[in-house]
């Protein structure tokens, strides 16, 4: 996939965070690829098809955070599932849509700024006129910075925060999540994660369902798919899908290829072919 400025708004749009990175797409597969690359992998559905899409996207990568722009030119529905590794802050420049996190739905328009959930499934609908700017912040970096700020000095709420910190995310869930992120390529079972934390597999299952609305195995699967997607997009000549799957700890290639296709919209081989 090569960068192109063929879209008439690509040069004139004042909101592009990085005009040099502008990408356009006229098909569903292309749109899922370019927007997934700039913001997050997702499934895409055109609600009122009338010919090709007119998607325009741009991104500015700042390390622990990134700024992405997207417009589709048609009424679309975007389904990225649970985005647990990033916090998204969405600002609507024009048009209107809706953002649903779990059971909560809010209207997205130029008067709103919306912060998404990192534990609930996300669903976004954008009108043909809708244009979004999205700030993507690394969850790990955000949590590290908030912890540093909250505990850098004593204040009138220090004791209350310390007492209630575990209520937001139980210690065993937090440790298990950190263990998964640090060892994702080597994990072979839920029992292994539970043993590393010092709890039973049942306790781990219940904790993840309550905190993230997903099983530990599902959490590992989604994390691996995200890492694999990034690796495929940045792959070099000579690298294969199998090699990149093995590098992230995937051993059941066929099953994960199906997971990947359902999540991203195309097989891993298509993402790799576009990248090289």
Secondary structure by P-SEA (a helix, b strand, c coil): cccccccccccccccccccccbbbbccaaaaaaaaaaacbbbbbbbcccccccbbbbbbbbcccbbbbbbbccccbbbbbcccccbbbbbbbccccbbbbcccbbbbbcccbbbbbbccbbbbbbbcccbbbbbbbbcaaaaaaaaaaaaccccccaaaaaaacccccccaaaaaaaaaaaacccccccaaaaaaaacccaaaaaaaaaaaccccaaaaaaaaaaaaaaaaaaaccccccaaaaaaaacccaaaaaaaaaaaaccccaaaaaaaac
